[in-house]
Amino acid sequence: MNTSSLDFLSKETIGIIGCGHLGRAIALELVSRGFSSDRLRLSLWQKQEVSTEYC
């Protein structure tokens, strides 16, 4: 299995609960490897506006 390819996730939506250091790193890595940001959902502990930049 080629672990650098995210083809197996192409139809999935991923949710990340908590967007601290680890959540942000995961989100940025997914997007940098080609995962669609439209299929990425992030949850923040504090109520605030989220910019297009992840966390």
N, C-alpha and C positions, 0 to 999 in steps of 0.2 A: 504494500500500500504506500502510495506517495503521500507523505504527510504534509508536503508543502502545497499540495493542491486542495482547494476547498470546493471542488466540483460536487462532492457528496452533500454539501450544504446549500447548493444553488437554489433549492425551493423551500428552504427552511427560514423561519424567523427566529432570531436569537434575542433573548431578553437578558440584560445584565442588571441584577439587583445591587444597587450601591455603585456609585461611580467615583470611588476614591482612587488611590494609586493603582490598585490591581485592576479594578473595573475599567479605568481609563486605558491602561496598558493593553488589556484584552481587546477593547473596542478599536483602538488605533491599529493594533496588529491585524485584526480581521479586515479592516478597511484597506490597509496597506497591501494585503494579499489578494484584494479583489472582491471581498464580500460586499454586497450592495448595502449602503448605509440606509436605504429605504426599508430593509429587512432587519434592522437593528433597533431594539427598544432598550432604553436606559431608564433606570429608576434612581431618583436622587432622594436623599434623606431630607434635605431642607427644601422648602418650596422656593423655587427661583426659576427665572427664565433660563432656558438652555439655548445656547447659540448653536450655529451649524458646526462649530468646532466641538469635538466630542469632549464633554465634561469640562 
